[in-house]
Amino acid sequence: MEIRQALLWSGLLLGGQATDTLTTALDRAQGALELMPVSAQVLEVGGVALFWVIKLLIVASAAAALLAAAGKVRQEHRISRITFRASLVAVQAVTICLAATSISNLALLSSIQG
């Protein structure tokens, strides 16, 4: 059960990161500025390609942590259940925030275009 949840939410996180990257790129193409300082610096240094690579690394790290914790839960390690649940809730929260960010980016894009 935990492995499926880890894979599902890792996939949803990947989708959220992809959507955020796409909407950020579209907004920047229309002249919008990135307000997150770290993201703005990454975009300035390496453009959307580097931004996407970093987001992929974040997803890979989160997926690896979730899968490792899920594997330990199956081995009946008590603390691993808590670690897995906390990590899963964190990934879920970030995924939901990314969805909200993407919606905000789309709203910004529609206001820029007219």
Steps between C-alpha positions, in 0.01 A plus 500: 500500500774747595698426183195581286440822691866597460488437125165676456601815687844505339328494161262775605796704628672453165187620322475801730864590440455463124191720503675761713800501267280534193286780641809681631662479156184629331469788745866596460461493122228764543724718718402390851764485771570206732443617858661202676864609547658156461288415197574840346873442543479152347301637205749783454802270508374201302159585362202270498714194423697527825179586686345175371808292583498626858130423529566147370770456763258614770240248382760222482615579854147506638411177321815328628426608858137389478588165346775436755266577790224292341738206468589522868130515597453166327781362717305606810733774621285714735672833446487448124120520504522845661777605261303377202179677608682828569681481166180412317311792655786732402495380139121530492516857632766601249303340216186691598697825530649441153150457359398831658815664366432372150145635514639835617753497215221433249295786646801727466551389141137570412520846659820580306348389170195704544 
